[in-house]
Structure formats: structure tokens, C-alpha cells
Amino acid sequence: MQIVILASGRGKRTKSKIPKSLIKLKSKSLFEKNITIYNKFSKKIITLGYKFKLFQKFLDSSYDQVINKKFLNTNMVESFFLTKRKIKKNEDILICYADIILDNKIKSKA
């Protein structure tokens, strides 16, 4: 099963200077809290945009990275469309936002 993680937005309503999914809750960011779940997927595709270099310390070579250079003028749907070439055909896919906390049971239900 594959996952597309949408993380290209700015999260301007938070008034933060970092992407919303990298804001820390207690000791870990939202993105960090999900890494264990992301690693359960055979294929990981992530769309990045705003301050994308901040994500590099969390991403290894198992992530296919897609950069949305137009993140200021586009939305998550358009970011998702940028991943089209990376998605494996005939394989289940989970599409999720990077700024939510996933339940550990999510992969076992897929």
C-alpha cells in the first residue's frame, strides 16, 4: 500500500514561520508523530512547498519527494495532482494531510 502525504502548504492561519506540520506538540512535531505510521507503507510520496528544506532532516531516500513551487497560489488538490507520475497503478493508496495525527491502527485497517 502507498501513501501520499500532502505537506506543501504554509499554514498561514497559525501565524507560524514554519510549516504547520512541523509545529511541535510537546516534544515532537505533527509530522514526527506520524513517521512510524508512514514507514509502514511500501511507497511514500510527499508533496512539499513552503520551506521544504526544513523537512529534509525527517526524510530518507524511501520518500519520493515532489516540490510544489506554486504552493502560494495553489491548493492541496493541485499538490496531489503533481504526484500523479509517482503513484503506482493498481495499488491501494492513502492520501493524507501532513498536519494531522494518524491513528496507529490505520495501516492494519487498510
N, C-alpha and C positions, 0 to 999 in steps of 0.2 A: 504494500500500500504506500502511496505517496502523499506528501503534504506540501501545500503551498502556503507560505507564511507571508502575509501582507504587512510590510513594515516600512513603507516609503513615506508615510505622512509626517507632518510636522507636529501635530497635536497642539495647535496654537491656542486652544481654549485653556490649556494648562498653564500657559504663560511661562513654560519652561524653555531653557536654552538647549535642551537635549530632546531627542525623540521620546514621545510618550512611553513607548515600551521599554525605555531604558531608565525611567524614573524608579528609584528604589522604594520598595515597601519593606520596612525593617532592614535586613542586610542585603537583599537581592532585588534586582530589577524584575519587572514582569517577564521580560524575555528570558532572563536567567532561570526563573522559576519553572519555565517550560522546557528547557533544554533536555532534560531527562525524557520527557514525552516525545519531543521532536526526534530524538535519537532512536526511538522505536520504529520509525518509518524507514522503509528501504530506500526511498528517494526523498530528498528535502530540497525544495526550491524556495528561495526567499527573495522578495522584491524589496529593494532599498531605495532611498532617495535622500531625504533630509539628513544631513550629517552622517552619511552612510559609513564613513570611516570609523565611527565610534563602535560599530557592530563588529569590526574585524577581530577584536580580541575574543569574541564569543564563537566565531565561525571557523570551522576547519574545512578541509577540502571536500568533505562529504556534502556540503551545501552548494547547490547551484545558485549563484547569485545573479540577479537581474537588477540593473540600475534603472530607475525611472528618473531620467534627467528633467522631466517636465512635471515633477511632483507638485510644484506650486500651482499649476494650472490644471491638474487632472485629479481624478478620484481613484478610489481603490479598485473600482471595476476596470478602469483603464490600466492600472498597475497589474491586475490579474491578467489581462489580455497580453501583456508583454511576456508572460511566462509560457505562452502557447507552444512555442517550439521546444521547450524543455519537458513538457508533460508527456509521460508515456501513455500511449493509446492502449485501450483495453485493460487498464489497471485502475482500481478504485483510488479515489482522491479525496482528501480532506482539505478544504480551503478555510483558513482562519486568519483572524487579525492577530498581530503580534502583541497588542496591548490588552489582552485578556488572559486570565489564568485558566489553563486547561485542567480538567479532571484526570487523574492518573488512570482511570478506567477507560478513557476514551479509545485507546488502541485496541483493547480487548473486546470492545463492542463493535468494532468495525468489521 
